[in-house]
Amino acid sequence: MSGLRVVPTRLRGRERLYVRGTDGNNVAWYDRETARISLLAEDSRQDVLAALRPFLTGPVTVGPPPAPTPAELARLTLHPDDDLAPNRPGEALLVALARDPAHRLRPDPRRRALLAEETVGAALDALEGAGWHTLHSIPLPGGDRVHHLLIGPAGLFAVRALYARRQRVLVADPMVAVGRRAPEPLLRRLRADADRAAYALTAEVRPVLAVAGPAEVLITAAPRTVRILREEELAGLARLGGLLKPGDVDALHAMARDRRTWRGL
């Protein structure tokens, strides 16, 4: 077999080199992290090794692809319409604003809310390479939604984004006031979102309020069960003690990305 080309990609934070034939189909791939070359056809072994030789830095294992895990099988059989993984931060707001062109002609609080979700979402997505997964804008029955669901070694977190650019945020559980606006029971809603997510996933989900761009955050007393974090502090969640094994993280992510998981709440 000749004419093989090597195409580098990143899959869930891991680097892979795919070896493709002249027809564009994959014949093998090299996972740098596990130092394994997975062959789809044994008779292509020598050609694949020759194509990958410039990229190999040490001993490798060569063999057929490993059997897919239950989480991988669930992902492969998930219909695209039911897959929430492609959701962008603030997906629901993006859709709503696109359907309402008139929002450009007037002040619209949805634009500030969208900016907060995009800012917080970007901070959470940055954890992807450290064994974490983030799902955005998960719809719940009744019109509610989980802004962001973070799943990783330290567990699961329901994260609600709050726009507070250059404003003071006052937290008096369950009320949260931003600037001169009237206080709202955001912590009660956030706990309810986390409880619904925990019920859907049959796993503990801890609530986090992520404040985007505040000038100051004042907390009158430590809120019950809720973490209050600035956007730049979200990376600290990755340093919490490990609770879940990689297989458990993948299984929970596979369940959470399936829209059908959330319909029965």
C-alpha positions in Angstrom: 0.0 0.0 0.0 1.5 3.4 -1.0 0.4 7.0 -0.9 -0.4 7.0 2.8 -0.6 10.3 4.5 -0.5 11.2 8.2 -3.1 13.6 9.5 -2.8 15.0 13.1 -5.9 15.6 15.1 -6.9 16.2 18.7 -9.7 14.1 20.3 -11.0 15.1 23.7 -7.7 16.7 24.5 -5.6 13.8 23.3 -3.4 13.9 20.2 -3.9 11.3 17.5 -2.2 10.8 14.2 -4.5 9.2 11.6 -3.0 7.3 8.6 -5.2 7.6 5.6 -5.1 6.0 2.2 -5.5 7.6 -1.2 -9.2 7.2 -1.0 -9.3 9.3 2.2 -10.3 6.4 4.5 -8.4 5.7 7.7 -6.2 2.6 7.7 -4.7 3.2 11.2 -4.1 5.7 13.9 -1.4 6.4 16.4 -2.3 7.5 20.0 0.7 9.3 21.4 -0.6 9.1 25.0 -0.8 5.3 25.0 2.0 4.8 22.4 -0.3 2.5 20.5 -0.9 2.1 16.8 -4.3 0.7 15.9 -4.4 -1.1 12.6 -7.7 -1.7 10.7 -6.0 -4.2 8.4 -3.0 -6.3 9.3 -1.7 -6.4 5.8 -1.0 -2.7 6.0 1.3 -3.0 9.0 4.7 -2.3 7.3 3.3 0.6 5.2 1.7 2.2 8.2 4.9 1.9 10.3 6.9 3.4 7.5 4.5 6.4 7.2 4.5 7.0 11.0 8.3 6.4 11.5 9.1 10.2 11.5 6.6 10.7 14.3 7.5 7.9 16.6 9.7 8.8 19.6 10.0 5.4 21.3 8.6 1.9 21.5 5.0 1.4 20.4 2.4 -1.3 20.6 0.8 -2.4 17.3 -2.4 -4.2 16.9 -6.1 -4.1 16.1 -8.2 -1.2 17.6 -9.2 -1.8 21.3 -12.8 -2.8 21.9 -15.0 0.2 22.4 -16.1 1.1 25.9 -19.8 1.3 26.8 -19.4 5.1 26.8 -17.9 5.0 23.2 -20.7 2.7 22.0 -23.3 5.1 23.5 -21.7 8.0 21.7 -21.5 6.1 18.4 -25.2 5.2 18.5 -26.5 8.6 19.6 -28.6 10.4 17.0 -27.1 13.8 16.2 -30.4 15.6 17.1 -30.1 14.2 20.6 -26.4 15.0 21.1 -25.9 18.0 23.3 -22.1 18.0 23.1 -22.0 20.4 20.1 -23.9 23.0 22.0 -22.0 26.3 22.2 -21.8 28.3 25.5 -25.1 30.2 25.6 -26.6 28.1 22.8 -30.2 28.8 23.8 -29.5 32.6 23.9 -27.8 32.5 20.6 -30.8 30.8 19.0 -33.2 33.2 20.7 -31.3 36.3 19.6 -31.0 35.0 16.0 -34.8 34.6 15.9 -35.3 38.2 17.1 -33.3 40.6 14.9 -34.9 43.5 16.6 -32.7 43.0 19.7 -30.0 45.0 17.8 -32.2 48.1 17.9 -32.7 48.2 21.7 -30.9 47.3 24.9 -31.4 43.6 25.6 -30.2 41.9 28.8 -29.9 38.6 26.9 -26.7 40.0 25.2 -25.1 40.5 28.6 -26.2 37.1 29.8 -24.8 35.6 26.6 -21.4 37.3 27.2 -21.3 35.8 30.7 -22.0 32.3 29.4 -19.5 32.6 26.7 -16.8 33.9 29.1 -17.5 31.2 31.7 -17.8 28.5 29.0 -14.4 29.4 27.5 -12.9 29.0 31.0 -14.5 25.6 31.5 -13.6 24.4 28.0 -9.9 25.1 28.8 -10.0 22.2 31.3 -10.8 19.7 28.5 -7.2 18.4 28.2 -7.0 17.6 31.9 -9.6 14.9 31.8 -12.7 17.1 32.0 -15.7 17.5 29.8 -18.1 20.4 29.7 -21.6 20.5 28.2 -23.3 23.8 27.6 -26.9 25.0 27.7 -28.6 21.8 28.7 -32.4 22.2 28.2 -34.6 21.1 31.1 -38.4 20.6 30.9 -40.3 23.7 31.7 -37.9 26.1 29.9 -35.1 26.0 32.5 -31.6 25.0 31.6 -28.2 24.2 33.1 -25.8 26.8 31.8 -22.8 24.5 32.0 -22.3 21.0 33.3 -18.6 20.2 34.2 -17.7 16.5 34.5 -14.3 15.4 35.6 -12.1 13.6 38.1 -13.3 15.8 41.0 -17.0 15.1 40.2 -19.9 17.0 38.6 -20.6 20.6 38.8 -23.7 22.6 37.6 -22.3 26.0 36.8 -24.5 29.1 36.4 -23.0 32.1 34.7 -23.7 35.6 36.1 -22.9 38.8 34.2 -21.4 41.4 36.6 -18.9 43.4 34.6 -17.3 46.1 36.8 -20.2 45.8 39.3 -20.4 44.8 42.9 -22.1 41.5 43.7 -23.7 41.0 47.0 -24.5 37.4 48.1 -26.9 36.9 51.0 -28.0 33.2 50.6 -30.3 32.6 48.7 -30.4 36.2 47.3 -27.8 37.7 44.9 -27.7 41.4 43.9 -25.7 42.8 41.1 -25.0 46.5 41.2 -28.2 48.4 41.9 -30.5 45.7 40.6 -33.0 44.1 42.9 -31.8 40.9 44.6 -32.9 37.6 43.0 -32.9 34.1 44.6 -30.3 32.8 42.2 -28.8 30.4 44.7 -32.1 28.7 45.2 -32.5 28.3 41.4 -28.9 27.0 41.1 -29.5 24.4 43.8 -32.6 23.3 42.0 -30.7 22.9 38.7 -28.0 20.9 40.5 -30.7 18.7 42.1 -32.4 18.0 38.8 -29.1 17.1 37.2 -28.2 14.8 40.0 -31.6 13.1 39.6 -31.1 12.7 35.9 -27.6 11.3 36.2 -28.0 9.4 39.5 -24.8 11.1 40.7 -24.0 14.0 43.0 -23.9 17.3 41.2 -22.5 20.3 43.1 -23.7 23.9 42.3 -21.3 26.7 41.3 -22.1 30.3 40.7 -19.5 31.7 38.2 -19.4 35.5 38.3 -18.1 37.1 35.1 -16.0 40.3 35.5 -17.2 41.6 38.8 -15.5 44.6 40.5 -16.2 43.1 43.9 -17.9 40.0 45.4 -19.2 40.4 48.9 -20.6 37.3 50.7 -22.4 37.8 54.0 -22.0 34.2 55.0 -20.7 31.1 53.2 -23.7 29.8 51.1 -24.9 26.3 51.8 -23.4 23.8 49.3 -22.8 26.5 46.6 -19.4 27.6 45.5 -19.1 31.3 44.4 -16.2 31.7 42.0 -14.9 34.4 39.6 -14.3 33.3 36.1 -10.5 33.2 36.6 -11.0 30.9 39.6 -12.8 28.2 37.7 -9.6 26.5 36.8 -9.2 25.7 40.5 -11.9 23.1 40.2 -9.5 20.9 38.3 -7.2 20.8 41.4 -9.8 19.3 43.7 -9.3 15.8 44.9 -10.2 13.0 42.5 -13.5 11.2 43.0 -14.1 9.6 39.6 -12.1 7.2 37.5 -11.7 8.1 33.8 -14.1 5.4 32.8 -16.7 6.9 35.2 -16.1 10.4 33.8 -16.7 9.1 30.2 -19.8 7.2 31.2 -21.4 10.2 32.9 -20.4 12.4 30.0 -22.1 9.9 27.5 -25.2 9.9 29.6 -25.3 13.7 30.1 -24.8 14.6 26.4 -27.9 12.6 25.5 -30.9 14.9 25.3 -33.2 12.0 26.2 -31.6 11.8 29.7 -33.2 15.2 30.6 -36.7 14.8 29.2 -38.2 12.9 32.1 -37.4 15.5 34.8 
